[in-house]
Amino acid sequence: MVTTYLEGMQPSKNKSKEKAEPFYRLSVPRQKTSSEIISEARNVLRTLRTQRPFTPTQDQRKLFGSGSSRPPQNRPPSVFSLHASSFDLAESRPVSGVRLSPLDHKPTLVSFAKDEDSSISLPKPPANAAEVRKVSSARARLFRRNSQGDFISAKMVPPDQNEEKLDSEEPAMRNNLCRSNDNCLAEQRSVNSDGRFADEEQQFPCDRLKKPGTSSPWPRTTGWKRRVTGLEDETRINESEEEAIFWHVKILPILHELEKEDNVENLCLACTDLYQALNEGNMLGKRFKRRRVLLKTLYKLVDIDSDPLCLKLAKIILAMKVDGKNLLSVCKLALKICRNEKNDCIIQNDRLLDCLLEVLRTEDLLKNDEALLYCMGAMKFMSGNAVLLNEMVNKGAIETLLQLMKQINNIKENDTYFSNLGHLLVQLTATLRNLADLPPARCQLLHCGAVSELCVALEQRVSDMDVCTYIVRIFSKLSSYNDFCAALADCSRCYILFLALLNEHQKQQDLVIRIIFILGNLTEKNNQAREQFFKEKGSVNTLVSLFQTYYELDLSAQKWYHYRGGEEKNHPKHPSEAEDVLIKLIRVLANLSIHPSVGAALAAAHRVVELLVTVLEYKSVDDCEELVINAATTINNLSYYKVKSSAVQDKKLHIAEMLLKLLMSNNMDGVVEAVRVFGNLSQYHEICDFIVQKKIYKFVIALLDAKNHEVCFSACGVLLNLTVDKNKRALLMEEGGIGKLVDCLQDFGPADWQLACLICKTLWNYSDNITSAASCFGEDTNRLLVLLTSLLDEELASDYSLDRELRDHHRLYWEREFKPVAEKLRDRIQSHHSFLPAVTVTPF
């Protein structure tokens, strides 16, 4: 019984959209990776790839972009005025670590003889030298301890000169202050024999404290009463002597400078010194007893319209662990600074990011949701800068943001905070979207379980377009990488979530195109993902509905374009929004069809096939190359399945007519794809007759000269099926077909045993009724015979220049596929050939 080979192939997948490199006569086989050889057979069924949807960068930094679904009246303001009055001094009281019991006695206030009518009494300064020496000794110890520090060269105020000047300082204190200064300075000079503070006596003349034009030294003011009865006691709680000395020596002089200085640059330098001094004295945070005085001074400076200064102030205020209204205001201040990208450089240098991350890590979500919103908004603006983006990753921002997202996800929809936290989630997911561009960030997102948290947020916020769009953009970026794509595919809920979003927001192109892109990535390499998505209720109906919607949109746009007199040469080179959706949607169908049962079901889905054929009808390859080629590839995949009520089989002649248009185009990728489809369809006699009638076989034979192994492979598939019919075998002699096949065998044989096998099968079918080798193969007989003998050499099949896995695979295919066919063909030729003249064949 004579064996006739038919081109049908086994279902497999292959890389798409990759142009094969041209091949000429090779001395060694083209090396492929092991994964290419083992995982991908180059046959009928192929997956498709496409570009990720493009997301333009916003021209301006906004809390909510111009495309936000939130109306302005329903979202926190992005623009606001910020002044010193925006802060609340009452919230700046220090936190005491000791619970105090009320005093049983009332303090006795001392009145001054110089003003007997005064109703205000003041505490006495130290009465004896021993008390002064006690303070001075502590101060000396502090100086010696910090002798290697960076003490600022500012005015030094002794302990008795408290924060009066900062809070309605009274001139009537000058006599007592002068006496205290003299005592302290005298003691200090005796301690510091090195003369480091030798000029301090000149820095504290009593006349400096006298206000010009003040006639009465003791005005009766409630402010002074408040200082004596409240603030002084408050700031002295649990304050050590060394802390008090440090305040007066290091901090208070800088605050005086901040009050009197007008130059912004000098103010910035003073703020830098202040932060360093507070950090050195361990005075950052809530437990600093004099923080109220400090913060009051800083709040006043907010009125100065200077971003560099406000940056310095924000850093210190945040480091002081303010809360309530003050936390909200300082976070707004940070947002205002970060909104201007010109400030990115100074933000990098001042480490504002550390402070904002600390806020996100420590502040209560429900109590400070609005403050966290603006804090997160500031970080989102920062993430627009490449340097700051990398800094975020290095400082653990990924873990912090995911922990915050987890807290937000724990708030259920019926909670009163749910809606407001959606605004925060917009800023958070927008920041994660930017972070997803960095390889280290992708690793951290995967390690920290970002997939599950993002899916929970997506499920809870399915009606929130802004949140959904940002999360889908994150998945769109990350699903392009195998490890993350596998993690997403393992999240069983993701498929039903994506379908819900597609049904909810079907006409939101920005969202739809990214979800379709993600589904294409999931189904490209994962057979389980193909099956799982297909089994979700309504999955195919949803895809068909989207196909219909965007086909109609594209058709309307095309008609409008032609109505306005658009010429073909002026047609936009980039796909339109509707075309882009169709490209990625068809890719999902092509990838799904790789799965045997799913592919068979889709081949019988008449509406799916109708829409694919419609694309070939109304769209030319010049209009949108990727769309047309993707449609042809998907039809090719579906044409593999021989199932009852196959829609492809029912429409095969109409499909062939549409492919003819693609075959005659000047687009080589389109030509190859059309030939591939004909390779499958030519298994039907009607299509073979169509190929002969339309002279398509001549075009296919001409493609053998392409010197491209993929093109030759597709062309051989068509010719193989034509030679099944004995009445069509003679066509192979036309256009020099036999010689071209032998050329291909010589050019690509050792590099591509699959193609070599296909050529031998074609020649075997062609020579079925051979009577004479010379009359059958003509002048190519001897060359073919020598070539087959060379290719059957086992040494050629065992190329030791290849790695072992690849070499074993090459040999296996050579033994099981090529060798049996090649030996039969060689024996047939030899049995019908009487002699063998000398023929030279180029060695491989």
Secondary structure, 3 states (H helix, E strand, C coil): CCCCCCCCCCCCCCCCCCCCCCCCCCCCCCCCCHHHHHHCCCCCCCCCCCCCCCCCCCCCCCCCCCCCCCCHHHCCCCCCCCCHHHCCHHHHCCCCCCCCCCCCCCCCCECCHHHCCCCCCECCCCCCHHHHHHHHHHHHHHHHHCCCCCCCCCCCCCCCCCHHHHCCCCHHHHHHHHHHHHHHHHHHHHHCCCCCCCCHHHHCCHHHHCCCCCCCCCCCCHHHHHHHHHHHHHHCCCCCHHHHHHHHHHHHHHHHHHHHCCCHHHHHHHHHHHHHHHHHCCCCCCCCCCHHHHHHHHHHHCCCCCHHHHHHHHHHHHHCCCCHHHHHHHHHHHHHHHHCHHHHHHHHHHCHHHHHHHHHHHCCCCCCHHHHHHHHHHHHHHCCCHHHHHHHHHCCHHHHHHHHHHHHHCCCCCCCCHHHHHHHHHHHHHHHHHHCCCHHHHHHHHHCCHHHHHHHHHHHCCCCHHHHHHHHHHHHHHCCCHHHHHHHHCCCHHHHHHHHHHHHCCCCHHHHHHHHHHHHHHHHHCHHHHHHHHHCCCHHHHHHHHHHHHHHHHHHHHHHHHHCCCCHHHCCCCCCHHHHHHHHHHHHHHHHCCCHHHHHHHHCCHHHHHHHHHHHHHCCCCCCHHHHHHHHHHHHHHHCCCCCCCHHHHCHHHHHHHHHHHHCCCCHHHHHHHHHHHHHHCCCHHHHHHHHHCCHHHHHHHHHHHCCHHHHHHHHHHHHHHCCCHHHHHHHHHHHHHHHHHHHHHHHCCCCHHHHHHHHHHHHHHCCCCCCHHHHHHHHHHHHHHHHHHHCCHHHHCCCCCCHHHHHHHHHHHHHHHHHHHHHHHHHHHHCCCCCCCCCCCCC
